[in-house]
Amino acid sequence: MRSPGRVNEMSTTWRQVPILLFEVAWKLMWLGVIALPWWGNKLDAATREQVGAVLWAVIIVAVIPWRHVFAHYVIAAGEPSRRSQ
């Protein structure tokens, strides 16, 4: 049987998925808008260092529970924002 603390930890973990998705999205946008147009010899040392840090988003993509994302954020029916009267 699971301990109550373990269930609470899993609940907190699932709530962090949108934050992970946001982080991956902005990092991919940064790479596409800033780094790719300047790729090659035009990148200065500071930008190259930032590209290295942003590329760690690949690890985040690998650990996101994609089944949960699709089930809860892509194909699930949303709740209406206001009720019909």
C-alpha positions as CSV (number, residue, x, y, z in Angstrom):
1,M,0.0,0.0,0.0
2,R,1.2,3.5,-0.8
3,S,2.0,5.9,1.9
4,P,0.1,9.3,1.9
5,G,3.4,11.2,1.3
6,R,4.0,9.2,-1.9
7,V,0.6,10.0,-3.4
8,N,1.1,13.7,-2.6
9,E,4.5,13.6,-4.3
10,M,3.0,12.2,-7.5
11,S,0.2,14.8,-7.5
12,T,2.8,17.6,-7.2
13,T,4.8,16.0,-10.1
14,W,1.8,15.9,-12.4
15,R,1.1,19.6,-11.7
16,Q,4.6,20.5,-12.9
17,V,4.1,19.1,-16.4
18,P,2.7,22.4,-17.8
19,I,5.8,24.2,-16.4
20,L,8.0,21.7,-18.2
21,L,6.1,22.2,-21.4
22,F,6.5,26.0,-21.1
23,E,10.2,25.6,-20.5
24,V,10.7,23.4,-23.5
25,A,8.6,25.7,-25.7
26,W,10.5,28.9,-24.9
27,K,13.9,27.1,-25.2
28,L,12.9,25.8,-28.7
29,M,11.7,29.2,-29.7
30,W,14.9,30.8,-28.5
31,L,16.9,28.3,-30.5
32,G,14.8,28.9,-33.6
33,V,14.7,32.7,-33.5
34,I,18.1,33.5,-32.0
35,A,20.6,30.7,-32.4
36,L,19.7,29.1,-35.8
37,P,19.9,32.3,-37.9
38,W,23.3,33.0,-36.4
39,W,24.6,29.4,-36.4
40,G,28.1,28.9,-37.7
41,N,30.9,31.4,-37.3
42,K,28.6,34.4,-36.4
43,L,27.9,33.3,-32.8
44,D,30.0,35.0,-30.1
45,A,31.3,33.2,-27.1
46,A,28.4,34.2,-24.7
47,T,25.8,33.1,-27.2
48,R,27.5,29.8,-27.8
49,E,27.5,29.2,-24.1
50,Q,23.8,30.0,-23.9
51,V,23.1,27.6,-26.8
52,G,24.9,24.9,-24.8
53,A,22.7,25.6,-21.8
54,V,19.5,25.7,-23.8
55,L,20.2,22.4,-25.5
56,W,19.8,20.7,-22.2
57,A,16.0,21.0,-23.0
58,V,16.5,17.7,-24.9
59,I,16.7,15.9,-21.6
60,I,13.5,17.6,-20.4
61,V,11.8,16.4,-23.6
62,A,12.9,12.9,-22.9
63,V,11.5,12.8,-19.4
64,I,8.1,14.4,-20.0
65,P,5.3,11.9,-19.6
66,W,3.9,12.3,-23.1
67,R,0.9,9.9,-22.6
68,H,-0.2,12.1,-19.7
69,V,0.2,15.3,-21.8
70,F,-1.8,14.0,-24.7
71,A,-4.5,12.5,-22.4
72,H,-5.0,15.6,-20.3
73,Y,-4.0,18.5,-22.5
74,V,-4.5,17.5,-26.1
75,I,-7.5,15.1,-26.4
76,A,-9.4,15.7,-23.1
77,A,-12.5,17.7,-23.3
78,G,-12.1,21.1,-21.6
79,E,-14.4,22.5,-19.0
80,P,-16.6,25.4,-20.1
81,S,-15.3,28.8,-18.8
82,R,-18.9,29.9,-17.9
83,R,-22.1,28.1,-17.6
84,S,-25.1,28.7,-19.8
85,Q,-28.0,30.3,-18.0
